[in-house]
Amino acid sequence: MPNLKITETSLRDGHQSLIATRLTTDEILPILSEMDKAGFYSMEVWGGATFDTCLRFLNEDPWERLRKIRANVKNTKLQMLSRGQNLLGYKNYPDDIVEKFLKNAIYEGIDIIRIFDALNDFRNLRKSIEVVKEEGAHCQCAISYTTSPAHTTEYYLQLIKNFENAGADTICIKDMSGILLPYEAYDLVKAIKKITKLPLEFHTHCTSGIAQMTMLKTIEAGIDIVDTSISPLSSGTSQPATESLALSLKETQWDPELDLSSLNNIADYFKKVMKNYQDNGTYNMKVLMTEPKTLQYQIPGGMLSNMIFQMKALNANDKFEDVLKEVPKVREDLGFPPLVTPMSQMIGAQAVFNVISGERYKIIPTEIKNYVKGLYGKSAAPISDEIKNIIIGDEKVITVRPADLLNDEFEQLKDEVGDLAQSEQDVLSYALFPQVSKDFFEKRKAMSVNVVQI
């Protein structure tokens, strides 16, 4: 095996970052056999926003996509991203849903599940780790990297020891905002390597302009696996380009030994696909622009573009800089949560409301209230009594694992969706995205009726 392994992200994070996860299954299938020959350690193909987008925008069954990908990839491990107790949705789900969902994903061909929690609250990962291990799949636990007075190296090392003790197979440094600086990354990898023998993976985004430099420093520090994306789906808010890294490291001690001919064929294929998305306006060149302010405000690329859209919709483009400055203040008020889904959307919305209304916390979304109540988990730093009082008054903050307050609901949901669901997987789709799934099932039913009539 090569010294450095590559996880290819184009079929999940690459197109999620650049074209809002719009690659269709028909666009993915023709290139899979070539990708399978390239020598990747794994291919990230599922999870994240792929599930929601398949149902909501592409009129596709995400489970069927996974089955088709697995049927065409014989040699390379398939990987997915899951948000712990949130799975692929935006709230905590009961343990029975988490268990059935992960079991089905593994059954349909997922080999590696990368699990993270938006707050790095280890309690929100326990159930997922337990299920993945029981099913004999590979459990990768990720730290959601951020910086704050609370997020010290010691904080991350303790989290990693928790992961290791719970049975993680590998650890990932998930730098979703692209803010981990090169020399800090070198020191962090060295520190982690001192306390664990588990293989270590690095995931970042090129948004701020430092990703390639940081990735090289993690490699020099002894990282085992890195996430890259084939060139037409790389850079900007995505990952560094696979071919560029492979060529840079050729004949060094870190040579990933990828098949360069296969990489070129994959790139040529996706150049044509991405040209179509450029022509229809889905692929906006703005996502390729370097934004060093990311380092200043810690705002991930997706969150930044979402906020630009919000401000435009509110006819308040002139207040955009004010919102950027408000984000770190809200984050500090709320205990320095990492800006990753769903926290990034929540913090961003609160910052927009604070600026637009002209008064801080005059408008408070329900999600922020629930977060302060502890329903998403525990923040890295305590939230002051003053802020708690403003947001939830004298309501009590929970201290138990949030999912402990949830009752099993699979059977209830099964009854609710009725004969629209044709399988356990349909019920799970409905559990995560009720209305979107229902719309999809109804369209599917109508199509099958039409086919029978023809």
C-alpha positions in Angstrom: 0.0 0.0 0.0 1.2 3.5 -0.7 2.3 5.7 2.2 -0.4 8.3 1.6 -3.9 7.2 0.8 -6.5 9.3 -1.1 -10.2 9.6 -0.5 -11.8 11.0 -3.7 -14.7 13.3 -2.8 -16.0 14.4 -6.2 -19.2 12.3 -6.0 -20.2 13.8 -2.7 -18.5 16.9 -1.3 -17.0 18.0 -4.7 -20.3 18.5 -6.4 -22.0 19.5 -3.1 -19.6 22.4 -2.7 -19.6 23.6 -6.3 -23.0 22.8 -7.8 -25.3 22.3 -4.8 -25.1 18.5 -5.1 -26.8 18.4 -8.5 -24.9 15.5 -10.2 -27.4 12.9 -11.3 -27.0 9.2 -11.0 -27.0 9.0 -14.8 -24.0 11.4 -14.8 -22.2 9.4 -12.2 -22.6 5.8 -13.5 -20.6 6.0 -16.8 -17.3 7.0 -15.1 -17.4 4.7 -12.1 -15.4 1.8 -13.6 -12.6 4.2 -14.5 -12.7 5.7 -11.0 -12.5 2.2 -9.6 -9.2 1.6 -11.4 -7.5 4.8 -10.2 -6.2 3.4 -6.9 -8.2 5.5 -4.5 -8.3 4.3 -0.9 -12.0 5.2 -0.8 -14.6 7.2 -2.7 -17.0 9.4 -0.9 -20.3 8.9 -2.7 -23.2 9.4 -0.2 -24.4 11.2 2.8 -24.1 15.0 3.4 -26.6 16.7 1.2 -26.8 14.0 -1.5 -29.8 12.3 0.1 -32.0 15.5 0.4 -31.0 16.7 -3.1 -31.9 13.4 -4.8 -35.4 13.5 -3.3 -36.0 17.2 -3.4 -34.5 18.3 -6.8 -33.5 15.3 -8.9 -36.6 13.1 -8.5 -34.2 10.2 -7.6 -34.3 7.6 -4.8 -31.0 8.0 -2.9 -31.0 4.4 -1.8 -31.3 3.3 -5.5 -28.3 5.6 -6.3 -26.2 3.9 -3.6 -27.2 0.4 -5.0 -26.2 1.4 -8.5 -22.9 2.9 -7.4 -22.0 -0.2 -5.4 -22.8 -2.5 -8.4 -20.3 -0.6 -10.5 -17.5 -0.2 -7.9 -15.8 -3.5 -7.2 -12.4 -2.6 -5.8 -12.7 0.7 -4.0 -14.2 1.3 -0.6 -17.4 3.4 -0.6 -17.7 6.2 2.0 -20.5 8.4 3.4 -20.8 11.3 5.8 -23.3 11.2 8.7 -24.0 13.9 11.3 -24.2 11.5 14.2 -27.7 11.7 15.8 -28.7 14.2 13.1 -27.9 11.6 10.4 -28.4 13.5 7.1 -31.2 15.8 8.4 -31.2 18.9 10.6 -32.4 17.7 14.0 -31.7 14.8 16.4 -33.5 11.5 15.5 -34.4 8.8 17.9 -32.0 5.8 18.3 -34.2 3.4 16.4 -34.1 5.6 13.3 -30.3 6.1 13.6 -29.8 2.3 14.0 -32.1 1.3 11.1 -30.6 4.0 8.8 -27.0 3.1 9.3 -27.7 -0.7 9.0 -29.4 -0.1 5.7 -26.6 2.1 4.4 -24.1 -0.6 5.3 -26.3 -3.3 3.8 -26.5 -1.4 0.5 -22.7 -1.1 0.2 -21.2 1.6 2.4 -17.9 0.5 3.8 -16.7 3.6 5.7 -19.0 5.9 7.7 -17.5 9.2 8.7 -19.4 10.4 11.7 -19.3 13.9 13.2 -21.3 16.1 15.5 -21.8 19.8 14.9 -20.9 20.6 18.5 -18.2 17.9 19.0 -20.6 16.5 21.7 -19.4 13.0 22.0 -22.7 11.8 23.4 -24.3 12.5 20.0 -22.0 10.0 18.3 -22.2 7.1 20.7 -25.2 5.4 19.1 -23.8 5.7 15.6 -20.4 4.3 16.6 -22.1 1.4 18.4 -24.2 0.5 15.3 -21.3 0.8 12.8 -19.1 -1.4 14.9 -21.8 -4.0 15.4 -22.4 -4.2 11.6 -18.7 -4.7 11.0 -18.3 -1.5 8.9 -15.4 0.9 9.3 -16.1 3.7 11.8 -14.4 7.0 11.2 -14.9 9.6 13.9 -14.3 13.2 12.9 -13.5 16.3 14.9 -15.3 19.4 13.6 -12.3 21.7 13.6 -12.8 25.3 14.7 -10.8 27.9 16.7 -11.8 29.7 19.9 -10.5 30.0 23.5 -12.3 26.8 24.3 -11.0 24.8 21.3 -7.4 24.1 22.4 -5.2 21.2 21.3 -6.0 19.5 24.6 -9.7 19.8 23.9 -9.2 18.0 20.5 -6.9 15.3 22.0 -9.5 14.5 24.7 -12.1 14.1 22.1 -9.9 11.8 20.1 -9.2 9.6 23.2 -13.0 9.4 23.6 -13.3 8.3 19.9 -10.6 5.7 20.3 -12.1 4.3 23.5 -15.4 4.0 21.8 -14.0 1.8 19.1 -13.2 4.2 16.2 -11.2 2.7 13.4 -9.8 6.0 12.1 -9.9 9.7 13.0 -10.6 12.6 10.7 -9.7 16.2 11.2 -12.7 17.8 9.5 -11.8 21.4 8.6 -15.1 22.3 7.0 -14.4 26.1 6.8 -10.8 25.8 5.5 -9.4 27.7 8.4 -6.7 25.3 9.7 -3.4 27.1 9.1 -0.4 25.2 7.7 1.9 25.3 10.7 -0.9 24.8 13.2 -2.0 21.8 11.2 1.5 20.3 11.3 1.6 20.7 15.1 -1.9 19.3 15.6 -1.2 16.2 13.5 2.1 15.6 15.4 0.2 16.0 18.7 -2.5 13.6 17.7 0.1 11.0 16.5 1.7 11.0 19.9 -1.5 9.9 21.7 -3.1 7.4 19.2 -1.9 4.8 16.7 -5.2 5.1 14.8 -4.8 6.2 11.1 -5.5 9.9 10.7 -7.3 11.6 7.8 -7.5 15.3 6.8 -10.4 17.0 5.2 -10.5 20.7 4.2 -11.9 23.2 1.7 -10.0 25.6 -0.6 -12.3 28.6 0.3 -9.8 30.7 2.1 -6.8 30.0 -0.2 -4.7 27.9 2.2 -5.9 24.3 1.7 -3.0 23.1 -0.5 -0.4 24.5 1.8 -2.1 23.1 4.9 -2.6 19.7 3.2 1.1 19.5 2.4 2.1 20.3 6.0 -0.3 17.5 7.3 1.4 15.1 4.9 4.9 16.1 6.2 3.6 15.6 9.7 2.5 12.1 9.0 -1.1 12.2 8.0 -2.3 8.8 6.6 -5.2 9.8 4.3 -6.2 13.1 2.6 -9.4 14.1 0.9 -9.1 15.5 -2.7 -11.5 16.0 -5.6 -10.8 15.4 -9.3 -9.8 18.7 -10.9 -13.1 19.8 -12.6 -14.8 19.4 -9.2 -12.0 20.8 -7.1 -10.8 24.1 -5.6 -13.0 27.1 -4.6 -15.3 25.9 -1.9 -14.4 22.2 -2.7 -11.2 20.2 -2.0 -7.7 20.4 -3.5 -7.3 18.7 -6.9 -6.5 15.0 -6.9 -4.2 15.0 -9.9 -2.2 18.0 -8.7 -1.5 16.4 -5.4 -0.6 13.0 -7.0 1.8 14.7 -9.4 3.4 16.9 -6.7 4.1 13.8 -4.6 5.2 11.5 -7.4 8.4 9.6 -6.5 8.5 11.0 -3.0 8.1 9.0 0.1 4.4 10.1 0.1 3.6 9.0 -3.5 -0.1 7.9 -3.4 0.6 5.8 -6.5 -2.6 6.7 -8.3 -3.1 5.7 -12.0 -2.5 9.0 -13.7 -4.0 7.8 -17.0 -7.2 7.0 -15.2 -7.2 10.4 -13.4 -6.9 12.1 -16.8 -9.8 10.1 -18.2 -11.9 10.9 -15.1 -11.1 14.6 -15.4 -11.9 14.7 -19.1 -15.3 13.2 -18.4 -16.1 15.6 -15.7 -14.9 18.7 -17.7 -17.8 18.0 -20.1 -20.3 17.4 -17.3 -19.3 20.6 -15.5 -19.5 22.6 -18.8 -23.2 21.7 -18.9 -23.7 23.0 -15.4 -21.7 26.2 -16.3 -23.9 26.7 -19.3 -27.2 26.3 -17.4 -26.1 28.6 -14.6 -25.9 26.0 -11.8 -22.1 26.3 -11.7 -21.5 29.9 -10.6 -17.8 30.9 -11.0 -18.2 32.8 -7.7 -17.7 29.6 -5.8 -14.1 29.4 -7.2 -13.1 32.8 -5.8 -10.7 32.8 -2.9 -12.2 34.4 0.2 -9.5 35.2 2.8 -12.2 36.7 5.0 -13.1 33.1 5.8 -10.0 33.1 8.1 -11.2 36.2 9.8 -14.8 35.3 10.3 -14.6 31.5 10.1 -17.5 31.4 7.7 -17.6 28.3 5.5 -18.1 28.8 1.7 -21.6 27.4 1.7 -22.7 29.6 4.6 -21.1 32.6 2.9 -23.0 32.1 -0.3 -26.3 31.4 1.6 -25.9 34.7 3.5 -25.2 36.6 0.3 -28.5 35.2 -1.1 -30.4 36.0 2.1 -29.1 39.6 2.2 -30.1 40.0 -1.5 -33.6 38.7 -0.8 -33.9 41.1 2.0 -32.7 44.0 -0.2 -30.0 44.6 2.4 -26.7 44.1 0.4 -25.3 47.3 2.1 -25.5 45.5 5.5 -23.5 42.4 4.4 -20.3 43.5 6.0 -22.2 44.2 9.3 -23.6 40.7 9.2 -20.0 39.2 8.6 -18.8 41.1 11.7 -21.9 40.0 13.7 -21.3 36.2 13.1 -18.3 35.9 15.4 -20.1 37.9 18.1 -23.2 35.6 18.0 -20.8 32.6 18.0 -19.1 33.8 21.1 -22.4 34.5 22.8 -23.5 31.0 22.1 -20.4 29.1 23.4 -18.3 29.1 20.2 -20.1 26.3 18.2 -18.2 25.2 15.1 -19.8 26.6 12.0 -20.9 23.4 10.4 -24.4 22.1 9.5 -26.8 22.7 11.2 -25.0 25.3 13.5 -23.7 27.3 10.6 -27.2 28.0 9.2 -28.5 28.8 12.7 -25.7 31.2 13.7 -25.9 32.8 10.2 -29.7 33.4 10.5 -29.3 34.9 14.0 -26.6 37.3 12.8 -28.8 38.4 9.9 -31.8 39.0 12.2 -29.6 40.9 14.7 -28.4 43.3 12.0 -31.6 43.7 10.0 -33.9 44.3 13.0 -31.5 46.8 14.4 -31.6 45.2 17.8 -29.6 42.1 18.9 -31.8 39.1 19.7 -35.0 41.0 19.0 -35.9 38.1 16.7 -34.8 34.7 17.8 -35.4 31.6 15.7 -36.9 28.5 17.4 -33.7 26.5 16.5 -31.5 29.0 18.5 -33.9 28.7 21.5 -33.7 24.9 21.3 -29.9 25.0 21.0 -29.6 27.2 24.1 -31.9 24.8 25.9 -29.4 22.0 25.2 -31.5 20.2 22.7 -28.6 20.0 20.2 -26.0 19.1 22.7 -23.4 20.9 24.9 -21.4 23.9 23.7 -17.6 23.9 24.1 -17.8 27.0 26.2 -20.6 27.9 28.7 -23.3 30.3 27.6 -23.6 33.2 30.0 -26.7 33.5 32.2 -27.3 36.9 30.6 -27.6 35.4 27.1 -29.6 32.4 28.3 -32.1 34.8 30.0 -32.4 36.9 26.7 -33.0 33.8 24.6 -35.0 31.3 26.8 -35.9 33.4 29.9 -36.2 31.1 32.9 -36.7 27.9 30.9 -34.6 25.0 32.0 -31.5 23.8 30.2 -31.3 20.0 29.7 -28.1 18.2 30.7 -28.9 14.7 29.4 -28.0 13.4 25.9 -30.6 15.1 23.8 -31.7 11.8 22.1 -32.6 10.4 25.6 -35.6 12.6 25.4 -36.8 11.1 22.1 -39.1 8.0 21.9 -38.6 5.4 19.2 -40.7 6.4 16.2 -40.1 4.0 13.3 -43.4 2.1 13.7 -45.4 5.3 14.1 -43.8 6.8 10.9 -44.5 3.6 9.0 -48.2 3.9 9.9 -48.2 7.6 9.0 -46.7 7.2 5.5 -48.8 4.1 4.8 -48.7 2.4 1.5 -46.8 5.2 -0.1 -43.7 3.5 1.4 -42.7 0.4 -0.4 -39.8 -0.6 1.9 -38.1 0.1 5.2 -35.8 2.5 3.4 -38.8 4.5 2.2 -39.9 4.9 5.8 -36.4 6.0 6.7 -36.4 8.6 3.9 -39.8 9.8 5.3 -38.3 10.0 8.8 -35.6 12.4 7.6 -37.5 14.5 5.1 -41.2 13.9 5.6 -42.8 16.3 3.1 -40.0 16.0 0.5 -40.2 12.2 0.6 -44.0 12.1 0.5 -43.9 14.3 -2.7 -41.3 11.9 -4.2 -43.4 8.8 -3.3 -46.5 10.4 -4.8 -44.7 11.2 -8.1 -43.3 7.7 -8.2 -46.8 6.2 -7.6 -48.3 8.3 -10.4 -45.6 7.3 -12.8 -46.1 3.6 -12.1 -49.8 4.0 -12.7 -49.1 5.7 -16.0 -46.7 3.0 -17.0 -49.3 0.3 -16.3 -51.9 2.2 -18.3 -49.6 2.5 -21.3 
